[in-house]
Amino acid sequence: MKRIALLISTAMIGSAAIAFSLSTASWAGKNDEPDRHNTEKVASAQLGPRPFFLINDMDHGPLKKKLESCETGPFKKSDFSIGHRGAPLQFPEHTQESYQAAAKMGAGILECDVTFTQDKELVCRHSQCDLHTTTNILETELAARCSEPFQPAVYDENGKLISAATAKCCTSDITLAEFKSLKGKMDAFDPSATTVSDFMKGTAEWRTDLYASRGTLLTHKESIRLFNKLGVKMTPELKSPDVPMPFNGFSQQDYAQKLIDEYKQAGIPASKVWAQSFDIKDVLYWIQNEPKFGTQAVYLDGRYEDPAFDHRNPATWSPSMEQLVSEGVQIIAPPMWMLLEAEDGNIVPSLYANKAKKAGLDIIAWTFERSGPLATGGGFYYQTLNGENPDPNHPVDIVINNDGDMYNALHVLAKEVGILGIFSDWPATVTYYANCMNLK
């Protein structure tokens, strides 16, 4: 998903959340086939204390009562719960450890954001150029290969910051072998740093470095093998390149095709794969050239970044929902705020959500457990519910004021919008809800 500077809940998450195991459950895939590829026995999911903390924080009402009734479980894996980069609320994103934690929390689907190295091998990274914030590259000899070497912060004689510390290190700067020599860390940096060591710090106080001691980076192929072993389904996102394409003869179509080829080579059925992209051209390429995989291809809707786009005004949606369907798109995935509105003090489906469903599109939402404390607004992902609307012609009621309210938003997404599933930075929270509501 796209990088956004967000706060995440201040609620502490106990380390007990790591002692998880798995179970079986699934979406009914568009091309559902018998699953003959799982190699690891799966058992019940154990969710740790966070879901219970959030439920306790909810206002009294029918939803809280229902969720409280499920506290003894049992809990099992659910495809409604999608591990967003694994479990990056506390684990270094896109690492083996993060993925294992997410699967043990009951995530039925895991995400590998896909980019490529200098030798055109596919690897799991949120961005082609995030190695300086998500790995230890700046502390290795490979720092000399970075597109933009580390530059310390500059201060004037009075100690006032003149320019922030910067660096830019890309997977395309290094080979696959060199990439594999790195270690993942929590995605963070300190813009006020004057040394590399300080620059690499900056993990927010509401996160932790407790599980960041050995973040194991993965190739896309390795993620496929790991996910298969864990008994989960897969949702790779083809990331937009930060280098001009074609890259050393490697075209955008080559890139999109290679992603699919690695699933085919591994013998993974298309029914277990939801390939994603923010670029509609990639989605249409899969629909036209790999129809089995294209049937479940996901159009990540990032059009909110276009100043001309208004999620309340269908005239600004290009292509329209109907056009997307006519081109073969079956699944759309916007940020969760685009699917929700505040009305008379309640959370309701948005016009965008209703239009997508009316056109026949299935919907996936992102990203749960990634926004700030709801007591202070909740940030980007709750902007249509927290009064932070930039449009003065559409004032927003504040219908969230405590962390437990996130379950109210999830309930509307599940029961009224009818989403297929939702990405989460801490899948246990969603897994609890999915099991309690008997969602598969």
C-alpha positions, 0 to 999 in steps of 0.5 A: 500500500502507499506510504503515508506518514501515520500514527498508530494506536498507543495501546500496548500490545503484549508479547503474548500475541506472538505465541500463535498458531494457525487454522483453516478458512478461506474466501471462495476464490473466483477460480477456486481449486482444491488446495494440494500445496500446503505443507505445514500443519495448521491449528488454532490461531491465538490472538494475544491481548489487543482485541480484548483491549479494544473491545473493553474500550468500546462504548456499551452497545449491541456490537460490544456485547456481541464481541464480548460473547466471543472472548473464549474463542476458539479462533481460526484463520480467516481470509477476511484478515489480510496481513498488510506487509505481515504484522508491521505494527511491531515487526519489521515489514516484509520480513520472514518474522513479520509474515510468520507473526501475521499468519499465527494471528490468523491472517488467511492472506499475506501481502508481498509488495514486489519490486526488483533489484539491479539484476531484475530479480523480484523482492518483497519491499514496500517501495523500490527506494525504501532500503534506507528506512527499512534495512540496515544498508546505511551501516554496511559497505553497500551504503556507497551504492545508494542513489543518494548517500546519507546527508546529515541534518544541518543546523545554524549557529543557534541550533535551528534545523536548516535542512533535514537528514536525507538518504535514498537507497533502492533495491535497483542500486544493488544485486539480489545477493547484496539485497539478501545480505541486509537485515530488515528493521522497523520502518523509521528514520530520524530527520534531525540526525547528524550521524548514520546511527541516529538517522536509522533510529526514530522508531515511534514510541508506540511501536517497538524494536523488540522484534527487530533484531534479525529481520530476514529479507525475502525474495518474491519466490521465497515469500511464495514458498513461505506463504505456501508452507504457512497455509495462507493465500497470497496478495502480491502488489506490483509496486510502481518503479522508481527508475525509468522503464524499461530498466536495462531492457526490463519493461513494465509488461516484463515486470508484470508478467514475471510476477505471475510467472513465479506463481506458475513456476511454484505450482500455485493455483490462481485461486490462491493469488490476488495480484494488486496494482495501483496502475490500472494498466497492470491490472488490465495486462493481467486480465488480458494476458493471464486471465486466470490470475486476472479474474482476481486481480485487484485495482488499488484505487489511489485516485484520491491523490489527484486534486480533481478526484472527489470520492463524493462526486462520480463525475470525477471518477475516471474510469467510472465504476461501470467502465472498470467492470466493462474492462474486466476488473472485478475487485477494487481496493480503496483506503477505508475512509473512502468507503465510510461517511458520518451521517446523523452521528452514525457511520454509514457506507459512502456513495463511493461504496454504494456505487462500486457495489451497484456496478458489481465490483467486489471491494477490499479495504486498507489499512486497519491498525495503521492509523493514529489513536482515535481519541485524537482523530485517527489520521488519514484512514478515518478522515471522513469520520473525524472532522478532518475533511479538507472540503469546507462544503462537506463538513464531517461529524466526529463519530470516533473518539476512542480506540474501540470505535475502530470496531464500529468502523470495521462492522460497517465495512463488513456488514453494510459495505460488504467488503471481501476482507481488509488489510491490517498491520496487526491481523489479530484484531481483524481475525477476532472480529471475523471469527466472532461474526462467522466470516470466512 
